[in-house]
Amino acid sequence: MAAKINSAYPSVDDLRTKAKKRVPKFAFEYLDGGCNEDVSISRNTSDIRKVQLQPRYLRNYGTSSTKTKVLGMEFDAPFGIAPVGLQGLMWPNSPEILAKAAYAHNIPFILSTVTTMSIERASEITEGKAWFQLYNPVEDTLRDDIIKRAEAAQCPVLVLLCDVPTFGYRPRDIRNGLALPPKMSLTNILQILGKPTWAMNTLKYGQPTFETLKPYTPEGLNLRQLGQFMDKTFSGRLNEEKIKPIRDKWKGKLVLKGVASEQDTQDAIRMGFDGIILSNHGGRQLDAAESTIHSLHDIAPKYGDQIEIMMDSGMRSGPDIARTMASGAKFTFMGRSFMYGVGALGNAGGDHTITMLKTQFKQVMDQLCCERVEDLPQHIIKKQ
Ligand SMILES: Cc1cc2nc3c(=O)[nH]c(=O)nc-3n(C[C@H](O)[C@H](O)[C@H](O)COP(=O)(O)O)c2cc1C
């Protein structure tokens, strides 16, 4: 079975093509799209792919290991699963599938505040290893309650998101009238009827809901009211005043996600974050954004010894991960790649995507004759 999957889907592109066939259009486009004219999403990947690496064939070389340390923890590979909201809409039960696969492969899984699995369930599946991404609530009491739950769930890392001060302008979602649960327009119903496996699984697992937020969401809200409730409850805007109490309360590692400038990096260091994830949200928020690999090239050499610098946005392969690690990242995350895997292969998608990316990444290390992940920066060619 695994061998058959490996030969049919050897790349993230193959998984994306298959997922597109199995997921209703409104849900696939929510996953797949960037924002505005889709400039940032494509620039992220094309800039990563400009990075060139140099092999050292005549060096005395043993075997390479993909094990990587970040934030005081050791993982089996230098990549993890980024937080993605509404996962159950794109593939029923997908957060469980991905959390289980991440746990089995010893890589981090980050649970989004607004996904369709609760903090408690994520912790149960991963034996307390799941990281939690927090959208900052407007009310301090709600914030404190969520933080307490993350602590009780033994989350080792709290990831505070800073790059959604407003919703991204996403023409596809606007056209599709995307909402949770999906609007039952005739077009959407026809799209669902055309995807029977997705529809059967949705029947099996039930309508996706924001599981972590269930205790705070009044029952019986219609769609418009649910949207208004979410808008009122969360404010993406962060500043020092809002961050200080979180740093004071959270005893575990604290990471700021969505950093895209030197100034925000300096602030994150001053405010006591343990790490940052350089990210432009996979090109979903600011279409005029700098590609994250460009930010990394500027920020890693200056601040890499003061704070752990991770990166996401645009990676789709082992060589992309190697290029990013060689550019100075301590760790990487991917969002869409794993969701394509689950959309394409259901239960087998998490395991297959991780195995495939690890195989691709290890091949690059072996080809470069690089034994340790932390030695990858020695292989970068500095002429971009
Ligand atoms: C469909 C979708 C939903 C997302 N939802 C969240 C979210 O709820 N919280 C968050 O911090 N980031 C969210 N992100 C951003 C990802 O965590 C990550 O930054 C991005 O996917 C990385 O880019 P990549 O998809 O090119 O790997 C989302 C991304 C996608 C594609």
The ligand as a Gaussian input file, in Angstrom:
#p B3LYP/6-31G(d) Opt

LIG

0 1
 C       -6.086000      27.490000       4.761000
 C       -5.110000      28.135000       5.697000
 C       -5.532000      28.515000       6.968000
 C       -4.624000      29.072000       7.870000
 N       -5.035000      29.364000       9.145000
 C       -4.135000      29.799000      10.053000
 C       -4.506000      29.963000      11.412000
 O       -5.639000      29.696000      11.828000
 N       -3.558000      30.401000      12.277000
 C       -2.267000      30.697000      11.876000
 O       -1.433000      31.082000      12.694000
 N       -1.907000      30.550000      10.583000
 C       -2.799000      30.090000       9.686000
 N       -2.402000      29.877000       8.385000
 C       -1.001000      30.159000       7.982000
 C       -0.098000      28.946000       8.202000
 O        0.109000      28.706000       9.564000
 C        1.276000      29.132000       7.553000
 O        1.810000      30.359000       7.968000
 C        1.231000      29.088000       6.028000
 O        0.341000      28.100000       5.567000
 C        2.629000      28.786000       5.498000
 O        2.640000      28.815000       4.111000
 P        2.554000      27.519000       3.155000
 O        1.113000      27.142000       3.132000
 O        3.059000      28.053000       1.881000
 O        3.401000      26.444000       3.763000
 C       -3.289000      29.314000       7.464000
 C       -2.872000      28.941000       6.187000
 C       -3.755000      28.333000       5.317000
 C       -3.272000      27.914000       3.959000

